[in-house]
Each structure stands twice: as C-alpha cells, then as structure tokens.
Amino acid sequence: MNGFEHFGFAVAVTAAVAAAAQAAPPEHAVIWVIDGFSFHAPERVQMKNLQALMASGVYYRQNYTVMPADPSNVPGQWSRYHTSSIPNPVLLAGTVMLRPEGQHYVQESFFPLKITAHCVNEISYRALNVGFHLTFQAGGELMLGAGHKTGDDLTLYWATEFLRKTQPTFMLIHMQDTGFAGEASRSAPASSPWHNNIWADGSPYRQSLAQVDQYLGQFLDELQKLGLRDKTVIFITGDHGQTDMGWHPPEAQDAWSMPLVMAGPGMKAGQRFDYAEQVDIVPTLCHLMGVKTPDNADGRILAEALVDPPKSVPPRRQKLKELDNVLLECQNAIEKLRSQSAGSPAMKTKVAEADKDFYRIERILEWERFGTIDKLIDHHRQLLQRLNSKN
C-alpha cells in the first residue's frame, strides 16, 4: 500500500469511526423546563449556555402548546386528577388527548428498570410523580405556611446530587423561578421600571433567566465531569410562554409558545426551525432512547432535527396553533353573543347551547372523546359557524 492509499484508508476509517460515534444513541435524556419561558428570550437576553447548545444542536423558535390554564384549585374534573397547570401533563404525555384515568407519561417508559428523577421547587407538580424513582419537590404557596420556601438553587442542587449518585437514565428538571419572576412584573407597583414589562433593565424576569442559564451551565459541567455529556440528549423548553407584561392568561397568544432547544447524540448541529409542538418532545425523546412512547402519544417525531430520522414521518402541520386560535375565536364569539342576549330568551338559549358545545381549555379531559385533534378542531369550526350565523 503506497502512502496515498494508506492516507486514504486512514481518512476513511476515521470518518467511519466518527460517523459511528455520531450515530450512537444517547444513554441518558433530560427535559429541562424553564417555567414561563418567552419565545423572545433567546433574542433579548444573553444566555450563553443556552446559546451554545443552540449552536451545537437544534433550535425551534416557537414550540406551541395548548392555552395555559390552572384549574387545579377549582372544583371540576381537572382538579380531581391533577395538581398542576394544564400544559405540564401534556408535555410528559406527548398528547393533548389526556386520559382522565390511567394516563401514562414518558418517565414510565423507563420505570422501573432504569432510574428516573424529578426535581422542581414547587409542590403543585406532585401528581406527575408517578414513574419517578427519585423526587425533590418542595416549595410553592402550599408550603409557605410551613416555612418551606425554596428556589431554583435547590432544584439544581438535588438534580446534581441525583446525577452524581445514580446517573438517571431520564430526568425532568423544572426551573420554576422564571414563572414567579414574570408574575412579579405584572404585580409590581406602577412606579417600578419593570411594571408590566418583563424586558426592562434589571427586571426580575431578566435576572431569573440569567440565573437559570448559569444553573444550566453548572449542570452541563457536571455531566462533563461524570463523562456523560456526550451520552446525554437534552431538551430545553418551557411549560408555556410568557407575555411581555408578565404572566400567561389563556387568551394571551404570547403564552402559547416557548423556545425549544435540543442537543446531544442524534441531533443535527446548528439547525434552526420556526415551529414545533410541545407534544413532539416525548415521541422524539423516546425514538432516540429506543423506548416505547406512552400509548396515546400522538406528537410528531422531529425528523428534520435528527441525524438518523425514522422513515415516513408525516409532514409538519400547525395543529396546536390552529386549535388555540379556534378556541379563542369561539370564546370571543360566545362572549359577544352573551353581551347581546339581555332580554332575549332565544339568544340566551343559543348562548346556553354554545356553552354546552364549547370544549374550552378547562374541559381538556373531555377532549379524548373526539379521538383526534383534527376532529376537535372541526367541531369548533362548526360551532363558530353557528355562532356567527344570523339565524
């Protein structure tokens, strides 16, 4: 073999080894949630660790979920089964067609043979603990009376401890302080520079985003020290978005989406896309990790982001954005009709019938009866036509 042939052989072997390493599936997976994560944040706040992952992995500017709402403290079907706001079970289930009973979540795809861990500084997520071996969960309004006020620093501490001691196959890490910081702008005195403006210099929200980015960097450093960085796929997103004024009322369109950053084994480098859906995370994670998705997960594997995507992935449709918009249109149409119904029995009857047929976000546990999002959307398109008709 001459020098040139030897060189060519060496290059081929090196390329083959690199390709094999690139194609190796991840051994660990992390979903890192930044509560109330505005899709504007990566453009408006310097988050060097997040931006490094965006450069080495895949960035979706807007990752849509269902309208955020929190009926967990309101008597009704949701509060019988859930203690958190609506988008959180959607994230872990990979579907908006949640089952009232027997709903499985992504952590159960690993449990009990592989170690799973859940870290969050808010006790209201306790109903999601099924399928987790290890849990740190304390803090929030329910525990303030007992003096158990916690922050993202403790969430990071326990996530790091779990990582060192057990190296979980799957981790859910939820950083809650950004959500509290968004509310701080909405409730700030009118004289405050960040009153109704989460982007004002020095605002609690900007400070919280900078802090959570530091925590992310510390977590990534720990993965590196343990030799797990190149074996771990990480998904960074929010449970929902955030309005510029602060907080996330259901009708606020800025609250419907948040960024999604994915990095690690199996992900393409430096890719950017405009649209994903929260229900896509679990199918994509399960595909990469080689485990079964929850039975009713119907999100789309994000094939365009993967080095070795599965075949026959359906094309992208913006179903959750369409669903949110039609629900908002129905809500506005019903309220308009209600305001016009005074003194008219016929109009009041029409409003009552519309209320019965309107599967608003708080009735999400009834959506399963439609079978698919398409049928749910079609039902509300037909309702909207009736509401807008003059008959």
C-alpha positions in Angstrom: 0.0 0.0 0.0 1.5 3.3 -1.0 1.4 6.5 1.1 -1.6 7.9 -0.7 -3.6 4.7 -0.4 -2.6 4.5 3.3 -3.7 8.1 3.9 -7.0 7.5 2.1 -7.6 4.3 4.1 -6.9 6.2 7.4 -9.2 9.0 6.4 -12.0 6.5 5.6 -11.5 4.7 8.9 -11.5 8.0 10.8 -14.7 9.1 9.0 -16.3 5.7 9.7 -15.5 5.8 13.4 -16.8 9.4 13.6 -20.0 8.5 11.8 -20.5 5.5 14.1 -19.9 7.7 17.2 -22.3 10.3 15.9 -25.0 7.6 15.2 -24.6 6.0 18.7 -27.9 6.5 20.5 -27.9 8.5 23.8 -27.8 6.7 27.1 -29.4 9.5 29.1 -32.1 12.0 28.5 -33.1 15.2 30.2 -36.1 17.5 29.8 -35.1 20.9 31.3 -38.2 23.1 31.8 -37.9 26.9 32.2 -41.2 28.0 33.7 -43.0 30.7 31.6 -40.2 30.7 29.0 -40.9 33.5 26.5 -40.0 32.7 22.9 -38.4 36.1 22.7 -35.9 35.2 25.5 -33.0 33.8 23.3 -33.1 37.0 21.3 -33.4 39.5 24.1 -31.4 38.1 27.0 -27.8 36.9 26.9 -27.9 33.2 27.8 -24.5 32.0 26.8 -25.0 28.3 27.8 -28.4 28.1 26.1 -27.0 29.8 23.0 -24.0 27.4 23.0 -26.5 24.5 22.9 -28.4 26.2 20.1 -25.2 26.4 18.1 -24.3 22.7 18.7 -27.8 21.4 18.4 -31.3 22.3 17.1 -33.3 25.4 17.9 -37.1 25.8 17.3 -38.1 29.5 17.8 -41.7 28.7 18.8 -42.7 25.5 20.4 -46.5 25.6 20.7 -48.6 24.1 23.5 -52.3 24.4 24.4 -53.6 27.5 26.1 -52.1 27.6 29.6 -54.6 27.5 32.4 -54.6 26.3 36.0 -57.9 24.9 37.2 -56.2 22.7 39.7 -57.7 24.6 42.6 -61.1 24.9 41.1 -63.8 22.2 41.6 -64.1 20.1 38.5 -62.7 17.2 36.5 -59.2 18.5 36.2 -58.7 19.1 39.9 -59.8 15.5 40.6 -56.7 14.2 38.8 -54.1 16.9 38.5 -52.4 19.4 40.9 -50.5 21.4 38.2 -51.5 23.7 35.4 -52.7 22.1 32.2 -49.6 22.2 29.9 -47.4 20.1 32.3 -49.2 16.7 31.8 -49.4 17.5 28.1 -45.6 17.8 27.9 -44.9 14.5 29.6 -47.7 12.6 27.9 -47.0 13.7 24.3 -50.6 14.4 23.6 -53.4 16.9 24.4 -55.9 14.0 24.4 -55.2 13.2 28.0 -57.0 10.3 29.7 -58.8 11.2 32.9 -57.6 7.9 34.4 -54.7 5.7 33.5 -52.7 8.3 31.6 -49.1 7.2 31.1 -46.1 9.6 31.0 -42.7 9.5 29.4 -40.9 8.6 32.7 -43.0 5.4 32.8 -41.3 4.3 29.6 -38.1 3.8 31.6 -39.6 2.9 35.0 -38.7 0.6 36.9 -35.7 -0.9 35.2 -34.0 2.4 34.5 -33.6 5.1 37.2 -35.7 8.2 36.7 -35.6 11.5 38.6 -37.8 14.6 39.0 -36.6 17.9 40.5 -38.7 21.1 41.0 -39.2 23.7 43.6 -43.0 23.7 43.6 -45.2 21.1 45.4 -48.0 21.5 42.9 -46.4 19.1 40.4 -46.8 16.2 42.8 -49.5 14.4 40.7 -46.8 13.9 38.0 -44.5 11.9 40.3 -45.8 8.6 39.1 -42.9 6.7 37.5 -40.1 8.6 39.1 -37.7 6.8 41.5 -36.2 10.0 42.9 -38.0 13.2 43.6 -37.1 16.6 45.0 -40.2 18.6 45.3 -40.8 21.3 47.9 -41.9 25.0 48.0 -44.7 27.0 46.5 -47.7 28.6 48.0 -48.9 25.4 49.6 -45.8 25.1 51.7 -45.1 28.7 52.7 -47.1 28.3 55.9 -44.7 25.6 57.0 -41.7 27.7 56.1 -40.6 25.6 53.1 -39.7 28.4 50.7 -37.3 27.1 48.1 -35.7 28.3 44.8 -34.1 27.0 41.6 -30.8 26.8 43.5 -32.2 23.8 45.5 -33.6 22.3 42.3 -30.1 22.4 40.8 -28.6 21.0 44.0 -30.8 17.9 44.0 -30.6 17.4 40.3 -26.8 17.4 40.6 -26.9 15.1 43.6 -29.2 12.6 41.8 -26.9 12.8 38.8 -23.8 12.1 40.9 -25.3 9.3 42.9 -27.4 7.4 40.4 -26.8 8.8 36.9 -30.6 8.6 36.0 -31.5 7.4 32.5 -34.3 10.0 32.4 -34.5 13.3 34.3 -37.2 16.0 34.4 -35.8 19.3 35.8 -38.2 22.1 36.2 -36.9 25.6 37.0 -39.8 27.5 38.5 -38.4 30.9 39.5 -38.8 32.4 36.0 -42.6 31.9 36.3 -42.6 33.7 39.6 -40.5 36.5 38.1 -42.9 37.0 35.3 -45.7 37.5 37.8 -43.5 40.0 39.6 -43.7 42.4 36.7 -47.5 42.2 36.4 -47.9 42.9 40.1 -45.1 45.4 40.5 -46.0 49.0 41.6 -46.8 51.4 38.7 -43.6 53.3 39.7 -41.4 50.3 39.1 -39.3 50.3 35.9 -40.5 46.8 35.1 -44.1 47.3 35.9 -45.9 45.4 33.0 -42.6 45.0 31.3 -40.6 41.8 31.8 -37.8 43.1 29.5 -37.0 46.2 31.4 -33.4 46.5 32.6 -33.0 44.9 35.9 -36.4 43.2 35.8 -36.8 40.1 37.9 -37.6 38.1 34.8 -34.3 39.0 33.1 -32.4 38.3 36.2 -34.1 34.9 36.6 -33.3 34.0 33.0 -29.7 34.9 33.5 -29.6 32.8 36.7 -31.2 29.8 35.2 -28.7 29.9 32.4 -25.9 29.8 35.0 -27.6 26.8 36.5 -27.8 25.1 33.1 -24.1 25.7 32.6 -23.3 24.1 36.0 -25.4 21.1 35.2 -23.7 20.7 31.8 -20.3 20.9 33.6 -21.4 18.2 36.0 -22.4 16.0 33.0 -18.9 16.6 31.6 -17.1 15.7 34.8 -19.1 12.4 35.0 -18.3 11.5 31.4 -22.0 11.8 30.5 -22.1 14.9 28.4 -21.6 13.1 25.0 -24.1 10.4 26.1 -26.9 12.7 27.1 -29.6 14.3 24.9 -31.2 17.4 26.5 -34.4 19.1 25.6 -34.8 22.7 26.9 -38.2 24.3 26.7 -40.9 25.9 28.8 -44.2 24.6 30.2 -45.8 27.6 28.5 -44.8 31.0 27.3 -44.9 34.5 28.9 -46.5 37.8 27.9 -44.4 40.9 27.7 -46.4 42.3 30.6 -45.8 39.2 32.7 -47.8 36.0 33.4 -49.7 33.8 31.0 -53.5 34.2 30.8 -55.1 31.6 28.4 -56.1 34.1 25.8 -52.6 35.7 25.5 -51.1 34.4 22.3 -47.5 35.0 23.5 -48.2 32.5 26.3 -49.0 29.7 23.8 -45.4 29.1 22.7 -41.8 28.9 24.0 -38.4 28.1 22.6 -37.2 24.5 22.2 -33.5 23.6 22.1 -32.4 20.1 21.6 -28.7 19.0 21.8 -26.8 15.8 22.2 -26.4 12.4 20.4 -28.5 12.0 17.4 -29.2 15.8 16.9 -28.0 17.8 13.9 -25.7 20.7 14.6 -26.6 24.3 14.1 -30.1 23.8 12.8 -32.9 26.4 13.2 -36.6 26.0 12.6 -39.6 28.2 13.3 -42.2 25.8 14.6 -42.6 22.7 16.8 -45.2 21.5 19.2 -44.9 20.5 22.8 -46.3 17.1 22.2 -43.4 16.4 19.8 -40.8 16.2 22.5 -41.8 12.9 24.1 -42.0 10.9 20.7 -38.7 12.4 19.7 -37.0 11.5 23.0 -38.4 8.0 23.0 -37.3 7.4 19.5 -33.7 8.5 20.3 -33.7 6.4 23.5 -35.2 3.3 21.9 -38.2 3.1 24.3 -41.9 2.9 23.8 -43.9 6.1 23.9 -47.0 6.4 26.1 -49.8 4.5 24.4 -51.8 7.6 23.4 -48.9 9.9 22.5 -49.6 11.4 19.1 -47.0 14.1 18.7 -44.7 14.1 15.7 -41.1 12.9 15.8 -39.0 15.9 14.9 -37.3 14.1 12.0 -35.8 17.2 10.4 -33.7 17.7 13.6 -32.2 14.2 13.7 -29.1 12.8 12.1 -30.8 9.4 11.5 -34.5 10.1 11.3 -37.1 7.4 11.0 -38.8 6.9 7.7 -42.3 8.0 6.9 -42.6 10.8 9.4 -45.7 12.9 8.4 -45.1 16.5 7.3 -45.4 19.3 9.7 -48.9 20.7 10.4 -49.5 23.5 12.9 -52.3 21.7 14.8 -51.8 23.2 18.3 -51.6 26.7 17.0 -54.8 26.2 14.9 -56.5 24.6 17.9 -55.6 27.5 20.2 -56.8 30.0 17.7 -60.2 28.4 17.1 -60.8 28.0 20.8 -60.1 31.7 21.3 -62.4 32.6 18.4 -65.2 30.5 19.9 -64.6 32.1 23.3 -64.8 35.6 21.9 -67.9 34.8 19.8 -69.7 33.3 22.8 -68.9 36.3 25.0 -70.1 38.7 22.2 -73.3 36.7 21.9 -73.7 36.7 25.7 -73.4 40.5 25.8 -76.2 40.8 23.2 -78.6 38.3 24.9 -80.1 40.5 27.6 -83.9 40.5 27.3 -83.9 37.8 24.5 -84.9 34.3 25.6 -83.9 33.0 22.2 -80.4 34.5 22.4 -80.0 33.2 25.9 -80.9 29.7 24.7 -78.3 30.0 21.9 -75.7 31.0 24.4 -76.5 28.1 26.7 -76.3 25.6 23.8 -73.0 27.2 22.7 -71.6 26.9 26.2 -72.5 23.2 26.3 -70.8 22.6 22.9 -67.7 24.6 23.7 -64.9 22.4 24.9 -62.9 25.2 26.4 -59.3 24.6 27.7 -60.6 23.8 31.2 -62.5 20.8 29.7 -59.4 19.3 28.2 -60.0 15.9 29.9 -63.1 15.7 27.8 -61.2 16.1 24.5 -60.4 12.4 24.3 -63.9 11.7 23.2 -63.1 13.4 19.8 -60.3 10.9 19.1 -58.1 13.3 17.2 -57.1 17.0 17.2 -58.5 17.3 13.7 -61.9 16.3 14.9 -61.7 18.6 17.9 -60.8 21.5 15.6 -63.5 20.6 13.1 -66.1 20.5 16.0 -65.2 24.1 17.0 -65.1 25.3 13.4 -68.7 24.2 13.1 -69.6 25.8 16.4 -68.0 29.0 15.2 -70.1 29.0 12.1 -73.3 28.6 14.1 -72.3 31.4 16.4 -71.6 33.7 13.5 -74.7 32.9 11.7 -77.7 35.3 11.8 -80.3 32.6 12.3 
